[in-house]
Amino acid sequence: MIGVMHFTKCSRTSTIASARIASFIERTISQSFEEPVELIHEAASAHHAADKHSILFVVNSPFGFCDWRDRAIRIAENATSIIWVQNDYAIKPPSQFKKFGIKIDEWWTTCMDVATGADGRYIDWNMLTYNDRLRQQGTEASQVIPGLLYFGAYRQGRQSSFEEYLNTVLYQVRVSTTRKNIEKFMQMNSHKTIKYYEPFQTLGQLVRFQTSIYIEDDGSHGQNHSLANRFYEMLSAGVAICIDEKASSIFKVYDLPQWQDFVVSSAHDVRKVVEKNYKEWSTRQAKLWRRDYISELSENLILALEEVI
């Protein structure tokens, strides 16, 4: 029996990246291999889970929110081999694993630097975020909401980028985030020009926005890791993507066609895109960068699975 463990519930409609990854791994194994597999993601499934797994995939997820932690530890203790699935460089295995002597045998990760070790394998899990079904909607729908959109949490490591691109009167600033986070954005924005939106529930909500920006934590600059989920979300929705110059090194690693044409370094650069170029950028990026990322990820995962199953 193979197990795929996620410390919080994986619903069919979940927008949580790690939950989608756990379901994707379970589904791929079920469809492509004869080995039985089970998804362990809530108290009921953990209670009924097998006591012994030949391979246990543990997907990085919030252990602190798991209400069946003791059972999770027991399942991990009894696994013959554990593979840590990582799509967020900041999330490490629970400290309880070390406390109970639970060893991670392999890391399947979006972080290229982590994957260079003998126990590492690089897999771009973030490709799973791409939604090709939005292609027509994203390229043909009228982008009716002008200005620059940022969606996501207020991360302290992005403070300098927030101040550069979101604290301005050169264009309208749109931020989709939680009510807790919006207070931080409002405090940073001395011009009081931010328009607040509730967190998006589906990618389809992105389609109506003209332009967004790809930024990353200051500590990530120059590190080798996958393109963030935000890139695949913006590309899916047909939103014009401005690439912050400080975050551009990963585009060089990926060698996406003509990525240099879409780099910005100031709010003045973004203003030109918002006022004149967003339609051209969106159309060009769609033609240059869209491809079947899901099939590509599936093929890479099956190749990796064939080596361990």
C-alpha positions in Angstrom: 0.0 0.0 0.0 1.2 3.5 -0.9 0.0 6.5 1.2 -0.2 10.1 0.3 -0.5 12.3 3.4 -1.7 15.9 3.7 -2.2 17.3 7.1 -5.4 19.2 6.3 -8.4 18.2 4.2 -8.1 17.9 0.4 -11.5 18.8 -1.0 -12.2 18.4 -4.7 -12.5 22.2 -5.1 -9.6 23.2 -2.9 -7.6 26.3 -4.0 -4.7 25.3 -1.7 -1.7 24.3 -3.8 -0.4 21.6 -1.5 -3.9 20.0 -1.3 -4.2 19.9 -5.1 -0.7 18.3 -5.3 -1.6 15.6 -2.8 -4.8 14.7 -4.8 -2.8 14.8 -8.0 -0.2 12.3 -6.7 -2.9 10.0 -5.4 -4.8 10.2 -8.7 -1.7 9.6 -10.9 -0.6 6.6 -8.9 -4.2 5.1 -9.0 -4.5 5.7 -12.8 -1.0 4.7 -13.9 0.1 1.9 -11.5 -1.4 -1.3 -10.2 -0.2 -0.6 -6.6 -3.0 0.3 -4.2 -2.9 3.9 -2.9 -4.8 5.9 -0.4 -5.1 9.6 0.4 -4.7 10.4 4.1 -6.0 13.9 4.7 -8.5 14.0 7.6 -9.2 12.2 10.8 -11.6 9.6 9.2 -9.1 8.7 6.4 -6.3 8.6 8.9 -8.2 6.3 11.3 -9.0 3.8 8.5 -5.6 4.1 6.8 -3.3 1.1 6.6 -0.8 0.7 9.4 2.0 0.0 7.0 3.0 1.7 3.7 5.7 0.8 1.3 6.0 4.4 0.4 4.5 7.4 2.2 4.4 10.7 0.3 4.1 13.5 2.8 3.0 16.8 1.2 4.2 20.0 2.8 1.2 21.3 4.7 0.3 23.0 8.0 1.0 20.3 10.7 -0.2 22.7 13.4 -3.7 22.6 11.9 -3.8 18.8 11.8 -6.3 17.4 14.3 -5.0 13.8 14.0 -1.3 14.5 14.7 -0.7 11.5 16.8 -2.1 9.2 14.1 0.0 11.0 11.5 3.2 10.3 13.5 2.3 6.6 13.9 1.6 6.2 10.2 5.0 7.9 9.4 6.8 5.8 11.9 5.6 2.6 10.2 6.3 3.6 6.6 9.1 1.8 4.9 10.1 4.9 2.9 9.0 8.5 3.2 9.2 11.0 0.4 8.7 14.7 1.4 6.8 16.6 -1.3 7.8 20.3 -1.2 6.3 23.2 -3.3 7.1 25.9 -0.7 10.8 26.4 0.3 9.7 27.8 3.6 7.8 24.6 4.8 10.0 21.9 6.3 9.0 18.5 7.8 7.3 18.8 11.2 9.8 19.0 14.1 7.9 16.0 15.6 9.4 13.8 12.8 12.9 14.5 14.2 11.7 14.0 17.7 10.4 10.5 16.9 13.3 9.6 14.7 11.3 9.7 11.5 13.7 9.9 8.5 12.9 11.6 5.2 14.3 9.3 2.5 13.8 11.6 -0.5 12.8 15.2 -1.2 10.7 15.8 -4.4 10.8 19.6 -4.5 10.4 22.7 -6.5 13.6 24.0 -5.1 16.4 23.1 -7.5 19.1 23.7 -5.0 17.5 21.2 -2.6 17.1 18.7 -5.4 20.8 18.6 -6.2 21.5 16.2 -3.3 21.5 12.4 -3.7 18.1 12.3 -1.9 16.6 15.1 -4.0 14.5 15.2 -7.1 13.3 18.4 -8.9 9.7 18.5 -9.9 7.9 21.6 -10.7 4.7 21.1 -8.7 3.6 24.6 -9.4 2.7 23.6 -13.0 -0.4 22.0 -11.5 -1.8 25.6 -11.0 -2.0 26.2 -14.7 -5.6 26.1 -16.1 -5.7 25.8 -19.8 -9.5 26.0 -19.8 -9.2 29.7 -19.2 -7.3 30.2 -22.4 -10.2 31.6 -24.5 -11.7 33.5 -21.6 -8.3 34.9 -20.6 -7.2 36.1 -24.1 -10.6 37.3 -25.4 -12.5 38.7 -22.5 -12.5 42.5 -22.0 -10.1 43.4 -19.2 -12.4 45.9 -17.5 -10.5 46.6 -14.3 -7.6 49.0 -15.0 -4.4 49.4 -12.9 -2.0 47.0 -11.3 -3.2 43.9 -9.3 -1.3 42.2 -6.5 -3.0 39.1 -5.0 -1.7 37.2 -2.0 -0.3 37.6 1.5 1.7 40.5 2.9 5.1 38.9 3.1 7.7 40.9 5.0 10.4 39.8 2.5 8.6 41.7 -0.2 8.4 45.0 1.6 10.8 46.8 -0.8 8.8 45.6 -3.9 5.5 46.6 -2.3 6.8 50.1 -1.7 8.1 50.4 -5.2 5.1 49.1 -7.1 2.1 49.5 -4.8 2.8 52.8 -3.0 2.2 55.0 -5.9 -0.3 57.4 -7.6 0.9 56.6 -11.1 -1.8 54.0 -11.6 -4.6 52.4 -9.7 -3.5 49.8 -7.2 -5.6 46.7 -6.6 -4.9 44.2 -3.8 -6.7 40.9 -3.2 -5.9 39.5 0.2 -7.4 38.7 3.6 -8.8 41.4 5.8 -5.9 40.9 8.2 -3.4 41.4 5.5 -5.0 44.4 3.9 -4.4 46.5 7.0 -0.6 46.0 6.4 -1.0 47.0 2.8 -2.9 50.1 3.7 -0.3 51.2 6.3 2.4 50.8 3.6 0.5 52.7 1.0 1.0 56.3 2.2 -1.1 57.6 -0.8 -4.2 55.6 0.3 -4.8 54.5 -3.3 -5.3 50.8 -2.7 -8.6 49.2 -3.8 -9.3 46.1 -1.7 -10.7 42.8 -3.0 -11.6 39.7 -1.0 -9.3 36.7 -1.7 -10.1 35.1 -5.0 -11.9 31.8 -4.9 -11.3 30.8 -8.5 -8.8 31.7 -11.3 -11.7 33.0 -13.3 -11.9 36.0 -11.1 -8.4 37.1 -12.3 -9.6 37.4 -15.9 -11.1 40.8 -15.5 -7.9 42.5 -14.4 -5.5 44.1 -16.8 -2.1 43.8 -15.3 -0.3 42.1 -12.4 3.3 41.8 -11.3 5.6 38.9 -10.5 7.7 39.6 -7.4 9.3 37.4 -4.9 10.8 37.5 -1.4 14.1 39.3 -1.2 15.7 36.2 0.2 14.7 34.3 -2.9 16.6 36.5 -5.4 19.2 34.4 -7.2 18.0 31.1 -5.8 17.1 28.3 -8.1 13.5 27.3 -7.7 10.3 26.8 -9.8 8.3 29.7 -11.0 5.7 30.6 -8.4 2.1 29.5 -8.6 1.3 33.2 -9.3 3.0 33.0 -12.7 0.9 30.1 -13.8 -2.3 31.7 -12.4 -1.6 35.0 -14.3 -0.7 33.2 -17.5 -3.9 31.1 -17.2 -6.1 34.2 -16.8 -4.5 36.1 -19.6 -3.4 38.9 -17.3 -0.4 40.9 -18.5 2.6 39.9 -16.4 5.2 42.5 -15.3 8.4 40.8 -14.1 10.1 42.7 -11.3 13.7 43.0 -12.3 14.8 41.7 -8.8 12.8 38.5 -9.4 14.0 37.9 -13.0 16.8 35.4 -12.4 14.4 32.5 -12.3 13.1 33.5 -15.8 16.7 33.3 -17.0 17.0 29.8 -15.6 13.7 28.7 -17.2 14.7 30.5 -20.4 11.1 31.3 -21.4 11.1 32.9 -24.8 11.6 36.7 -24.8 11.1 37.1 -21.1 13.5 40.0 -21.0 10.9 42.1 -22.9 8.6 42.1 -19.9 10.9 43.1 -17.1 10.2 46.3 -15.1 12.3 48.0 -12.5 10.0 50.9 -11.3 6.5 52.1 -11.0 7.1 54.3 -14.0 7.8 51.2 -16.1 4.6 49.6 -14.9 2.7 52.8 -15.7 3.6 52.4 -19.4 2.3 48.9 -19.4 -1.0 49.8 -17.6 -1.6 52.8 -19.9 -0.4 51.5 -23.3 0.9 47.9 -23.5 -1.1 45.5 -21.4 -3.1 44.0 -24.3 0.0 43.6 -26.4 1.9 42.0 -23.5 -1.0 39.6 -22.6 -1.3 38.5 -26.2 2.4 38.0 -26.7 2.9 36.1 -23.4 0.0 33.8 -24.3 1.6 32.9 -27.6 5.1 32.6 -26.2 4.5 30.8 -22.9 1.3 28.8 -23.0 1.7 25.0 -23.3 0.3 21.8 -21.8 2.0 22.2 -18.4 -0.3 19.6 -16.7 0.7 16.8 -19.1 4.3 17.8 -18.8 4.0 17.6 -15.0 2.2 14.3 -15.2 4.9 12.8 -17.5 7.6 13.9 -15.1 5.8 12.5 -12.1 5.2 9.1 -13.7 8.9 8.9 -14.6 9.8 9.6 -11.0 7.3 7.1 -9.7 8.6 4.4 -11.9 11.9 4.6 -10.1 10.4 4.0 -6.6 7.3 1.9 -7.1 
